[in-house]
Amino acid sequence: MTATAKYREYQPGGIIIREGEQKDEILLIEEGQVEVFKSGPKRDSKNHKITTLAGSNKLYDLYQGDVLGEMSLIDVEPPSASVRAVTDVGIWSMDRLDFNAVL
């Protein structure tokens, strides 16, 4: 995989995936921490009201070994959330064609 994957680095605050912006790649976090967040308030499906976590739109954190963007290889919908680097982050990326070739 490393022969076809591309390595990228992001500084804290760097946007890795932007909500609604089409992606066609799978990403593997080599090192660092990222946060997944929605650009607007999220809906609480049980109560149908707007809620946030600690006053922000953060959904959760991901760390070394976690995978991002896998849904872009399954469907053609744009990402439903954004991903931002919390620390210095190193990520391996592979587009759909390279991923299929590896499989």
C-alpha positions, 0 to 999 in steps of 0.5 A: 500500500505504501507504494501507491499511498501518498503521505500528507502532513497537517498543522493544528487547525488544518482542514483535512476534509470539508463537509459537503466537498466531494472526496474520492479517497480513503485516509489513514491517520499515521500520527496525531489527533483530529476532530470530526465536526459539523459546520452547523448545529447537529440534530438530536434525533430523539428529541428533534432539537438542536444540541451541541457538545460543550458549546461546539459542533464537535462530534468526536476525535480520531487518533493514530490507526483510525480511518477517514473518508471510507464512505466516499469509496462506498457512495457518491455523497459528499462528506457529512462532516468536516475533519480538522487537525488538533495536533500535528497530523500525518495521514496516508491517502489513497484514491478510489482507483489505487485502493481498488488496485490494491484490493 
